[in-house]
């Protein structure tokens, strides 16, 4: 939220590793929301939309909701993506993101970390 995306990437990566190890699905989803926000700020809007589509379908499948800062990030990023993409583009990436497996979503998110 302070604009230091390099540091945020590192923190999300570290958190994601831990959450994967302990199989904390909601924690993994929260990390992916953070990665999606970073992707959006770096103008990787298709990637951000894929990731948030995954988040939406995963939250439904595990019957959970985001709250606090993750919910705020999620909603704000979706709003920005709607402003930056056409409805057709947004819906295409969103629907494709909803079909991602956990492993595929993590792999996409980690591509951001590796771009340092």
Chimera marker file (.cmm) of the C-alpha trace (Angstrom):
<marker_set name="trace">
<marker id="1" x="0.000" y="0.000" z="0.000" r="1" g="1" b="0" radius="0.5"/>
<marker id="2" x="3.048" y="2.267" z="0.380" r="1" g="1" b="0" radius="0.5"/>
<marker id="3" x="4.138" y="1.719" z="-3.209" r="1" g="1" b="0" radius="0.5"/>
<marker id="4" x="7.238" y="-0.359" z="-2.446" r="1" g="1" b="0" radius="0.5"/>
<marker id="5" x="6.342" y="-3.225" z="-4.765" r="1" g="1" b="0" radius="0.5"/>
<marker id="6" x="9.782" y="-4.814" z="-4.672" r="1" g="1" b="0" radius="0.5"/>
<marker id="7" x="9.570" y="-5.262" z="-0.903" r="1" g="1" b="0" radius="0.5"/>
<marker id="8" x="5.910" y="-6.286" z="-1.092" r="1" g="1" b="0" radius="0.5"/>
<marker id="9" x="6.793" y="-8.987" z="-3.618" r="1" g="1" b="0" radius="0.5"/>
<marker id="10" x="9.412" y="-10.387" z="-1.263" r="1" g="1" b="0" radius="0.5"/>
<marker id="11" x="7.008" y="-10.426" z="1.685" r="1" g="1" b="0" radius="0.5"/>
<marker id="12" x="4.223" y="-12.047" z="-0.349" r="1" g="1" b="0" radius="0.5"/>
<marker id="13" x="6.670" y="-14.633" z="-1.665" r="1" g="1" b="0" radius="0.5"/>
<marker id="14" x="7.874" y="-15.512" z="1.844" r="1" g="1" b="0" radius="0.5"/>
<marker id="15" x="4.307" y="-15.671" z="3.135" r="1" g="1" b="0" radius="0.5"/>
<marker id="16" x="3.185" y="-17.782" z="0.190" r="1" g="1" b="0" radius="0.5"/>
<marker id="17" x="5.969" y="-20.314" z="0.799" r="1" g="1" b="0" radius="0.5"/>
<marker id="18" x="4.896" y="-20.717" z="4.426" r="1" g="1" b="0" radius="0.5"/>
<marker id="19" x="1.199" y="-20.921" z="3.614" r="1" g="1" b="0" radius="0.5"/>
<marker id="20" x="1.833" y="-23.540" z="0.921" r="1" g="1" b="0" radius="0.5"/>
<marker id="21" x="3.871" y="-25.571" z="3.385" r="1" g="1" b="0" radius="0.5"/>
<marker id="22" x="1.113" y="-25.548" z="6.008" r="1" g="1" b="0" radius="0.5"/>
<marker id="23" x="-1.636" y="-25.898" z="3.367" r="1" g="1" b="0" radius="0.5"/>
<marker id="24" x="-3.420" y="-22.711" z="4.450" r="1" g="1" b="0" radius="0.5"/>
<marker id="25" x="-5.719" y="-22.213" z="1.438" r="1" g="1" b="0" radius="0.5"/>
<marker id="26" x="-7.221" y="-18.937" z="2.643" r="1" g="1" b="0" radius="0.5"/>
<marker id="27" x="-3.727" y="-17.635" z="3.371" r="1" g="1" b="0" radius="0.5"/>
<marker id="28" x="-2.593" y="-18.664" z="-0.105" r="1" g="1" b="0" radius="0.5"/>
<marker id="29" x="-5.555" y="-16.829" z="-1.610" r="1" g="1" b="0" radius="0.5"/>
<marker id="30" x="-4.705" y="-13.727" z="0.437" r="1" g="1" b="0" radius="0.5"/>
<marker id="31" x="-1.149" y="-13.779" z="-0.906" r="1" g="1" b="0" radius="0.5"/>
<marker id="32" x="-2.428" y="-14.134" z="-4.458" r="1" g="1" b="0" radius="0.5"/>
<marker id="33" x="-4.617" y="-11.054" z="-3.949" r="1" g="1" b="0" radius="0.5"/>
<marker id="34" x="-1.432" y="-9.171" z="-3.059" r="1" g="1" b="0" radius="0.5"/>
<marker id="35" x="0.375" y="-10.479" z="-6.117" r="1" g="1" b="0" radius="0.5"/>
<marker id="36" x="-2.617" y="-9.444" z="-8.280" r="1" g="1" b="0" radius="0.5"/>
<marker id="37" x="-2.461" y="-5.915" z="-6.897" r="1" g="1" b="0" radius="0.5"/>
<marker id="38" x="1.251" y="-5.730" z="-7.725" r="1" g="1" b="0" radius="0.5"/>
<marker id="39" x="0.583" y="-7.056" z="-11.229" r="1" g="1" b="0" radius="0.5"/>
<marker id="40" x="-2.062" y="-4.380" z="-11.720" r="1" g="1" b="0" radius="0.5"/>
<marker id="41" x="0.249" y="-1.588" z="-10.591" r="1" g="1" b="0" radius="0.5"/>
<marker id="42" x="2.883" y="-2.928" z="-12.983" r="1" g="1" b="0" radius="0.5"/>
<marker id="43" x="0.332" y="-2.813" z="-15.842" r="1" g="1" b="0" radius="0.5"/>
<marker id="44" x="0.154" y="-6.598" z="-16.086" r="1" g="1" b="0" radius="0.5"/>
<marker id="45" x="-3.607" y="-6.357" z="-16.102" r="1" g="1" b="0" radius="0.5"/>
<marker id="46" x="-4.321" y="-9.684" z="-17.783" r="1" g="1" b="0" radius="0.5"/>
<marker id="47" x="-2.225" y="-11.456" z="-15.133" r="1" g="1" b="0" radius="0.5"/>
<marker id="48" x="-3.930" y="-9.530" z="-12.332" r="1" g="1" b="0" radius="0.5"/>
<marker id="49" x="-7.347" y="-10.472" z="-13.702" r="1" g="1" b="0" radius="0.5"/>
<marker id="50" x="-6.401" y="-14.146" z="-14.079" r="1" g="1" b="0" radius="0.5"/>
<marker id="51" x="-5.260" y="-14.202" z="-10.467" r="1" g="1" b="0" radius="0.5"/>
<marker id="52" x="-8.380" y="-12.504" z="-9.136" r="1" g="1" b="0" radius="0.5"/>
<marker id="53" x="-10.598" y="-14.832" z="-11.159" r="1" g="1" b="0" radius="0.5"/>
<marker id="54" x="-8.791" y="-17.688" z="-9.428" r="1" g="1" b="0" radius="0.5"/>
<marker id="55" x="-9.325" y="-16.002" z="-6.057" r="1" g="1" b="0" radius="0.5"/>
<marker id="56" x="-13.065" y="-15.655" z="-6.703" r="1" g="1" b="0" radius="0.5"/>
<marker id="57" x="-13.555" y="-19.307" z="-7.664" r="1" g="1" b="0" radius="0.5"/>
<marker id="58" x="-11.360" y="-20.566" z="-4.829" r="1" g="1" b="0" radius="0.5"/>
<marker id="59" x="-13.185" y="-18.523" z="-2.206" r="1" g="1" b="0" radius="0.5"/>
<marker id="60" x="-16.461" y="-19.995" z="-3.441" r="1" g="1" b="0" radius="0.5"/>
<marker id="61" x="-15.081" y="-23.539" z="-3.419" r="1" g="1" b="0" radius="0.5"/>
<marker id="62" x="-13.750" y="-23.292" z="0.141" r="1" g="1" b="0" radius="0.5"/>
<marker id="63" x="-16.797" y="-21.299" z="1.293" r="1" g="1" b="0" radius="0.5"/>
<marker id="64" x="-14.733" y="-18.413" z="2.652" r="1" g="1" b="0" radius="0.5"/>
<marker id="65" x="-14.640" y="-14.657" z="2.284" r="1" g="1" b="0" radius="0.5"/>
<marker id="66" x="-11.866" y="-12.127" z="2.454" r="1" g="1" b="0" radius="0.5"/>
<marker id="67" x="-11.900" y="-9.455" z="5.095" r="1" g="1" b="0" radius="0.5"/>
<marker id="68" x="-9.793" y="-6.559" z="6.249" r="1" g="1" b="0" radius="0.5"/>
<marker id="69" x="-6.984" y="-5.367" z="4.044" r="1" g="1" b="0" radius="0.5"/>
<marker id="70" x="-7.251" y="-8.318" z="1.648" r="1" g="1" b="0" radius="0.5"/>
<marker id="71" x="-10.898" y="-7.498" z="0.900" r="1" g="1" b="0" radius="0.5"/>
<marker id="72" x="-10.009" y="-3.843" z="0.348" r="1" g="1" b="0" radius="0.5"/>
<marker id="73" x="-7.124" y="-4.799" z="-1.997" r="1" g="1" b="0" radius="0.5"/>
<marker id="74" x="-9.357" y="-7.226" z="-3.865" r="1" g="1" b="0" radius="0.5"/>
<marker id="75" x="-12.161" y="-4.716" z="-4.439" r="1" g="1" b="0" radius="0.5"/>
<marker id="76" x="-9.844" y="-1.841" z="-5.344" r="1" g="1" b="0" radius="0.5"/>
<marker id="77" x="-7.872" y="-3.941" z="-7.797" r="1" g="1" b="0" radius="0.5"/>
<marker id="78" x="-11.049" y="-5.200" z="-9.471" r="1" g="1" b="0" radius="0.5"/>
<marker id="79" x="-12.271" y="-1.608" z="-9.791" r="1" g="1" b="0" radius="0.5"/>
<marker id="80" x="-8.987" y="-0.497" z="-11.385" r="1" g="1" b="0" radius="0.5"/>
<marker id="81" x="-9.004" y="-3.473" z="-13.759" r="1" g="1" b="0" radius="0.5"/>
<marker id="82" x="-12.536" y="-2.629" z="-14.885" r="1" g="1" b="0" radius="0.5"/>
<marker id="83" x="-11.306" y="0.896" z="-15.646" r="1" g="1" b="0" radius="0.5"/>
<marker id="84" x="-8.205" y="-0.304" z="-17.512" r="1" g="1" b="0" radius="0.5"/>
<marker id="85" x="-9.615" y="-3.209" z="-19.528" r="1" g="1" b="0" radius="0.5"/>
<marker id="86" x="-12.609" y="-3.454" z="-21.797" r="1" g="1" b="0" radius="0.5"/>
<marker id="87" x="-15.506" y="-5.496" z="-20.448" r="1" g="1" b="0" radius="0.5"/>
<marker id="88" x="-14.701" y="-8.174" z="-23.015" r="1" g="1" b="0" radius="0.5"/>
<marker id="89" x="-11.043" y="-8.401" z="-21.945" r="1" g="1" b="0" radius="0.5"/>
<marker id="90" x="-11.871" y="-8.364" z="-18.248" r="1" g="1" b="0" radius="0.5"/>
<marker id="91" x="-14.505" y="-11.099" z="-18.586" r="1" g="1" b="0" radius="0.5"/>
<marker id="92" x="-12.228" y="-13.259" z="-20.754" r="1" g="1" b="0" radius="0.5"/>
<marker id="93" x="-9.296" y="-13.133" z="-18.307" r="1" g="1" b="0" radius="0.5"/>
<marker id="94" x="-11.602" y="-13.447" z="-15.282" r="1" g="1" b="0" radius="0.5"/>
<marker id="95" x="-13.274" y="-16.598" z="-16.630" r="1" g="1" b="0" radius="0.5"/>
<marker id="96" x="-9.923" y="-18.119" z="-17.603" r="1" g="1" b="0" radius="0.5"/>
<marker id="97" x="-8.586" y="-17.307" z="-14.136" r="1" g="1" b="0" radius="0.5"/>
<marker id="98" x="-11.533" y="-19.081" z="-12.526" r="1" g="1" b="0" radius="0.5"/>
<marker id="99" x="-10.380" y="-22.282" z="-14.266" r="1" g="1" b="0" radius="0.5"/>
<marker id="100" x="-6.823" y="-22.156" z="-12.895" r="1" g="1" b="0" radius="0.5"/>
<marker id="101" x="-5.666" y="-24.825" z="-10.494" r="1" g="1" b="0" radius="0.5"/>
<marker id="102" x="-3.917" y="-23.815" z="-7.302" r="1" g="1" b="0" radius="0.5"/>
<marker id="103" x="-0.563" y="-24.825" z="-8.784" r="1" g="1" b="0" radius="0.5"/>
<marker id="104" x="-1.181" y="-22.789" z="-11.936" r="1" g="1" b="0" radius="0.5"/>
<marker id="105" x="-2.205" y="-19.700" z="-9.956" r="1" g="1" b="0" radius="0.5"/>
<marker id="106" x="0.836" y="-19.992" z="-7.701" r="1" g="1" b="0" radius="0.5"/>
<marker id="107" x="3.096" y="-20.377" z="-10.739" r="1" g="1" b="0" radius="0.5"/>
<marker id="108" x="1.631" y="-17.225" z="-12.303" r="1" g="1" b="0" radius="0.5"/>
<marker id="109" x="1.969" y="-15.278" z="-9.059" r="1" g="1" b="0" radius="0.5"/>
<marker id="110" x="5.575" y="-16.378" z="-8.646" r="1" g="1" b="0" radius="0.5"/>
<marker id="111" x="6.436" y="-15.042" z="-12.090" r="1" g="1" b="0" radius="0.5"/>
<marker id="112" x="6.095" y="-11.602" z="-10.508" r="1" g="1" b="0" radius="0.5"/>
<marker id="113" x="8.582" y="-12.495" z="-7.777" r="1" g="1" b="0" radius="0.5"/>
<marker id="114" x="11.107" y="-13.727" z="-10.308" r="1" g="1" b="0" radius="0.5"/>
<marker id="115" x="10.993" y="-10.459" z="-12.259" r="1" g="1" b="0" radius="0.5"/>
<marker id="116" x="13.092" y="-8.663" z="-9.616" r="1" g="1" b="0" radius="0.5"/>
<link id1="1" id2="2" r="1" g="1" b="0" radius="0.2"/>
<link id1="2" id2="3" r="1" g="1" b="0" radius="0.2"/>
<link id1="3" id2="4" r="1" g="1" b="0" radius="0.2"/>
<link id1="4" id2="5" r="1" g="1" b="0" radius="0.2"/>
<link id1="5" id2="6" r="1" g="1" b="0" radius="0.2"/>
<link id1="6" id2="7" r="1" g="1" b="0" radius="0.2"/>
<link id1="7" id2="8" r="1" g="1" b="0" radius="0.2"/>
<link id1="8" id2="9" r="1" g="1" b="0" radius="0.2"/>
<link id1="9" id2="10" r="1" g="1" b="0" radius="0.2"/>
<link id1="10" id2="11" r="1" g="1" b="0" radius="0.2"/>
<link id1="11" id2="12" r="1" g="1" b="0" radius="0.2"/>
<link id1="12" id2="13" r="1" g="1" b="0" radius="0.2"/>
<link id1="13" id2="14" r="1" g="1" b="0" radius="0.2"/>
<link id1="14" id2="15" r="1" g="1" b="0" radius="0.2"/>
<link id1="15" id2="16" r="1" g="1" b="0" radius="0.2"/>
<link id1="16" id2="17" r="1" g="1" b="0" radius="0.2"/>
<link id1="17" id2="18" r="1" g="1" b="0" radius="0.2"/>
<link id1="18" id2="19" r="1" g="1" b="0" radius="0.2"/>
<link id1="19" id2="20" r="1" g="1" b="0" radius="0.2"/>
<link id1="20" id2="21" r="1" g="1" b="0" radius="0.2"/>
<link id1="21" id2="22" r="1" g="1" b="0" radius="0.2"/>
<link id1="22" id2="23" r="1" g="1" b="0" radius="0.2"/>
<link id1="23" id2="24" r="1" g="1" b="0" radius="0.2"/>
<link id1="24" id2="25" r="1" g="1" b="0" radius="0.2"/>
<link id1="25" id2="26" r="1" g="1" b="0" radius="0.2"/>
<link id1="26" id2="27" r="1" g="1" b="0" radius="0.2"/>
<link id1="27" id2="28" r="1" g="1" b="0" radius="0.2"/>
<link id1="28" id2="29" r="1" g="1" b="0" radius="0.2"/>
<link id1="29" id2="30" r="1" g="1" b="0" radius="0.2"/>
<link id1="30" id2="31" r="1" g="1" b="0" radius="0.2"/>
<link id1="31" id2="32" r="1" g="1" b="0" radius="0.2"/>
<link id1="32" id2="33" r="1" g="1" b="0" radius="0.2"/>
<link id1="33" id2="34" r="1" g="1" b="0" radius="0.2"/>
<link id1="34" id2="35" r="1" g="1" b="0" radius="0.2"/>
<link id1="35" id2="36" r="1" g="1" b="0" radius="0.2"/>
<link id1="36" id2="37" r="1" g="1" b="0" radius="0.2"/>
<link id1="37" id2="38" r="1" g="1" b="0" radius="0.2"/>
<link id1="38" id2="39" r="1" g="1" b="0" radius="0.2"/>
<link id1="39" id2="40" r="1" g="1" b="0" radius="0.2"/>
<link id1="40" id2="41" r="1" g="1" b="0" radius="0.2"/>
<link id1="41" id2="42" r="1" g="1" b="0" radius="0.2"/>
<link id1="42" id2="43" r="1" g="1" b="0" radius="0.2"/>
<link id1="43" id2="44" r="1" g="1" b="0" radius="0.2"/>
<link id1="44" id2="45" r="1" g="1" b="0" radius="0.2"/>
<link id1="45" id2="46" r="1" g="1" b="0" radius="0.2"/>
<link id1="46" id2="47" r="1" g="1" b="0" radius="0.2"/>
<link id1="47" id2="48" r="1" g="1" b="0" radius="0.2"/>
<link id1="48" id2="49" r="1" g="1" b="0" radius="0.2"/>
<link id1="49" id2="50" r="1" g="1" b="0" radius="0.2"/>
<link id1="50" id2="51" r="1" g="1" b="0" radius="0.2"/>
<link id1="51" id2="52" r="1" g="1" b="0" radius="0.2"/>
<link id1="52" id2="53" r="1" g="1" b="0" radius="0.2"/>
<link id1="53" id2="54" r="1" g="1" b="0" radius="0.2"/>
<link id1="54" id2="55" r="1" g="1" b="0" radius="0.2"/>
<link id1="55" id2="56" r="1" g="1" b="0" radius="0.2"/>
<link id1="56" id2="57" r="1" g="1" b="0" radius="0.2"/>
<link id1="57" id2="58" r="1" g="1" b="0" radius="0.2"/>
<link id1="58" id2="59" r="1" g="1" b="0" radius="0.2"/>
<link id1="59" id2="60" r="1" g="1" b="0" radius="0.2"/>
<link id1="60" id2="61" r="1" g="1" b="0" radius="0.2"/>
<link id1="61" id2="62" r="1" g="1" b="0" radius="0.2"/>
<link id1="62" id2="63" r="1" g="1" b="0" radius="0.2"/>
<link id1="63" id2="64" r="1" g="1" b="0" radius="0.2"/>
<link id1="64" id2="65" r="1" g="1" b="0" radius="0.2"/>
<link id1="65" id2="66" r="1" g="1" b="0" radius="0.2"/>
<link id1="66" id2="67" r="1" g="1" b="0" radius="0.2"/>
<link id1="67" id2="68" r="1" g="1" b="0" radius="0.2"/>
<link id1="68" id2="69" r="1" g="1" b="0" radius="0.2"/>
<link id1="69" id2="70" r="1" g="1" b="0" radius="0.2"/>
<link id1="70" id2="71" r="1" g="1" b="0" radius="0.2"/>
<link id1="71" id2="72" r="1" g="1" b="0" radius="0.2"/>
<link id1="72" id2="73" r="1" g="1" b="0" radius="0.2"/>
<link id1="73" id2="74" r="1" g="1" b="0" radius="0.2"/>
<link id1="74" id2="75" r="1" g="1" b="0" radius="0.2"/>
<link id1="75" id2="76" r="1" g="1" b="0" radius="0.2"/>
<link id1="76" id2="77" r="1" g="1" b="0" radius="0.2"/>
<link id1="77" id2="78" r="1" g="1" b="0" radius="0.2"/>
<link id1="78" id2="79" r="1" g="1" b="0" radius="0.2"/>
<link id1="79" id2="80" r="1" g="1" b="0" radius="0.2"/>
<link id1="80" id2="81" r="1" g="1" b="0" radius="0.2"/>
<link id1="81" id2="82" r="1" g="1" b="0" radius="0.2"/>
<link id1="82" id2="83" r="1" g="1" b="0" radius="0.2"/>
<link id1="83" id2="84" r="1" g="1" b="0" radius="0.2"/>
<link id1="84" id2="85" r="1" g="1" b="0" radius="0.2"/>
<link id1="85" id2="86" r="1" g="1" b="0" radius="0.2"/>
<link id1="86" id2="87" r="1" g="1" b="0" radius="0.2"/>
<link id1="87" id2="88" r="1" g="1" b="0" radius="0.2"/>
<link id1="88" id2="89" r="1" g="1" b="0" radius="0.2"/>
<link id1="89" id2="90" r="1" g="1" b="0" radius="0.2"/>
<link id1="90" id2="91" r="1" g="1" b="0" radius="0.2"/>
<link id1="91" id2="92" r="1" g="1" b="0" radius="0.2"/>
<link id1="92" id2="93" r="1" g="1" b="0" radius="0.2"/>
<link id1="93" id2="94" r="1" g="1" b="0" radius="0.2"/>
<link id1="94" id2="95" r="1" g="1" b="0" radius="0.2"/>
<link id1="95" id2="96" r="1" g="1" b="0" radius="0.2"/>
<link id1="96" id2="97" r="1" g="1" b="0" radius="0.2"/>
<link id1="97" id2="98" r="1" g="1" b="0" radius="0.2"/>
<link id1="98" id2="99" r="1" g="1" b="0" radius="0.2"/>
<link id1="99" id2="100" r="1" g="1" b="0" radius="0.2"/>
<link id1="100" id2="101" r="1" g="1" b="0" radius="0.2"/>
<link id1="101" id2="102" r="1" g="1" b="0" radius="0.2"/>
<link id1="102" id2="103" r="1" g="1" b="0" radius="0.2"/>
<link id1="103" id2="104" r="1" g="1" b="0" radius="0.2"/>
<link id1="104" id2="105" r="1" g="1" b="0" radius="0.2"/>
<link id1="105" id2="106" r="1" g="1" b="0" radius="0.2"/>
<link id1="106" id2="107" r="1" g="1" b="0" radius="0.2"/>
<link id1="107" id2="108" r="1" g="1" b="0" radius="0.2"/>
<link id1="108" id2="109" r="1" g="1" b="0" radius="0.2"/>
<link id1="109" id2="110" r="1" g="1" b="0" radius="0.2"/>
<link id1="110" id2="111" r="1" g="1" b="0" radius="0.2"/>
<link id1="111" id2="112" r="1" g="1" b="0" radius="0.2"/>
<link id1="112" id2="113" r="1" g="1" b="0" radius="0.2"/>
<link id1="113" id2="114" r="1" g="1" b="0" radius="0.2"/>
<link id1="114" id2="115" r="1" g="1" b="0" radius="0.2"/>
<link id1="115" id2="116" r="1" g="1" b="0" radius="0.2"/>
</marker_set>
